Amino acid sequence: MELLDLVNIPDEKRDHQWEIDFFMAVTKGNLKLLHDAPQKGPDNWPYLLAETGPDATESANKIMQWTALKGVGLVVNPRKDYPDYVFTYGMLWHFKETGLFYRTAEESPVGTLELQEGQKLHAGPPAPHYLPQYVRNILKEFFRDQGVHRPKILVMSMDRKHYDLAFSLESLGNPPTREHQGIAEAISWFLPPHYSVALVSEKGLPAFVDLA
């Protein structure tokens, strides 16, 4: 189905298959940018705003490749009551790397992670395909804007199937517990939806590595 046909389907008739079809169509279709520069969205993150239509002549794929390198999201048809789609930055760089906006995964916890006594932990620095250098640079810039100049990370798993991208609480300045969920949710915007974010203390864990 063509992109223009898909965006004309009423919201109440859109299901998971519509999303799959939309992803396929938008990556092959064209968009028209409403502004040359990213605009701040209601969630305070930067987005390129683009529309579909007969005068849309710029490759959506090309636009997405640009956003992946710049650390911004993409909103398709923002002038509707509800945009047809809002792509977070994490979705866009994951598409650049894999051709997929996200992978299906079990519900991933976001927050803190507690290890029970006797549990085996597999941990190490993130591989380049898991967290590319340009994404790390953009994340580091975000943290620098928050006054965090040397964030530390570690990829952890207890079953080698599900992985958490852990951020050292000490390197973040030991924020109070009440702020942990908000911090984790902010970090998640930079990551694909199936990634799990954890904020943990470095105590008793393998050595964390600099985000840089």
N, C-alpha and C positions, 0 to 999 in steps of 0.2 A: 504494500500500500504506500502511496506517495505521502510525503511529509504534509502537504497542504490538506490532504484528505484526513490525515490523522488528527491534526490540530482542530479540525472542524467537528470531530466527534464530541458530543456532550460529555462534560466531566463525569456525570453519573454512570455513563456507559464505559468508562475507562477502567481496565483491569490490568493484571500483571502482563497479559499478552499484549495489551496496548503499549505498555511501557517497553517491552521487548521490541515491538514493531517501531515504536518511536525512536529508540536508540539506533536501530538499523537505518531508518530513513534519514535521521538528522545527520548522521555521519557521512551520508552520501549526498545530502542536499545542500541548499544555499540559504544564507541568512543575510539580513541587512542590519548593520550596526546603527543604533540610535545615537550613540556618542562615540567619539574616537577614544576617549579615556574611560577607565573603569569608574563606576559610580558606587557610592556607599548604599548597601541594601538596608532593609529594616533591621537586620541582625548585626549591622555595623561592619560587615565584611565587604570587600570590594568585588564588584561584578561588572562584566561587560553586559550591556543590554542589547538584545537583538530580536528582530522580528522575522517571521516568515511572510511570504507574499510574492506576487508576480514581479516585484521590483527587487527581490532579494537575489543578489548576484555574486555574493562572496562565499567562497567555500566554507561551510561550517567546520569541516575537518581542519582547515587551515587556521580558523579562528581558535579552535580548541587547542591546537598545537601551541599557539602563541600564549594562551592563558596558562597552559601547563608550565611554561618557562617563566612566567611573570608573577605567579602566585595569586591569581584572581579566579573568581567563579564566572558562571555564565547563566543568564536568565533569558529564556526564550518566550517571547511575547509578554513582556512585563506590563503592557498597558491594558491587558484583560483584567477582569475582577480578580482572577487567580491566574498567574502565569502558567503556561503550558508545561514548563519544567524549569527547575532551579538546580543547576549543577554546582556542587561545592568544588573547591579547589582540589580536594583529594580525589574526587571522581575523575577530574580532567587529567591529572597527571597519571593516574592509573590507566586511563584510556590511552594516553600517549605511549605508555610502556608496554601494555598488554593487549590493547584493542578492546578491552572490557572496561565498563565504568565501575563495576564492582563484581564481586563473586558472592554466590550464595554461601551463607555460613550460619551456624547456630547463633542464637542470640548471644552477642558478646557483652560481657560485663564492662562497664565503664566506671572507674572509681578506684578503690583501694584493693589490694590483693594480700590476703593473709595465707601464709604457708603453715600447714599443720606439721607438727613434729614427726619426723620420719619420712616426709614426702621428698621425692627426688626432684631436683630442679635442673632443667637444661637451660643454659643461658650463654649469651655471647653478643658481640656487636652485630648490628643489622647488616645484612648483605646488601650490596649495591642495588640489586633488583627489588629488594624489599623497601629500601628507602634511598632513592638515588641522591647523588650529591647535590643537584640543583634544588631538590626538595628540602634537603637538610639546610641548605643556605637560606631558603625562604623561611623555614621554621626558626632558624637562628635569628633572623632579622626580626621576626615577630617577638621572640623572647627579649631581644635587645630593647625593643620599644617598651617592653614591660619592666625594664630595669634588671633583667636577668642576663648576665653577660657570659656565663659559662654553663649552660644546661648540660646535664649528663643523662645518657640513655643506656638501656640494655634490653635486648630481646629475650624473653623468658617463656618457657613452656614446661608444663608438668607431664605432658603425654606425647610430645612431639607431633601433635595434630593441631592444637590450638595455641596460638602465640599471643603474648601481650607485649606491646611496646611500652616499656616501663621508663618513667622519668623519675630521676632522683629528687626526693623531697628536699634534701639538703642543698642540692644545686639550685633549687627554685626558691631558696630562702626560708624553707620550713613554713609555708603558709598554714594558717589555722585549718583544722579539719573541715569546718563549714564552707571553706572555699574550694575544697578539692574537686567536687563535682563540676563546678563552673569552670575550673581550669581544664579539667579533662575534656569537657564538652568543647571548649575553645580550641584545644589541640586537635580534637577530632575533625574539625572543619578542614584541616590541612591533610587529612588522611582518608583513604577509601572507607566507605561505610562498614565494610566487614572487618576492619582493623579494630583491635581491642586496645584501649589505652589504660594504663595503670600508673598511679602515683604511689611510690613506695620509698621507704627508707633504705639507704645503702647498707645498714647494719646487718651483718650476717649473710650478705649476698656476694656473689662474684663481683669483680671490679667493674664499675660502670665506665663508659667511654664518653668523651666529649662529643656533642652533637656535630661539631665542625667537621 
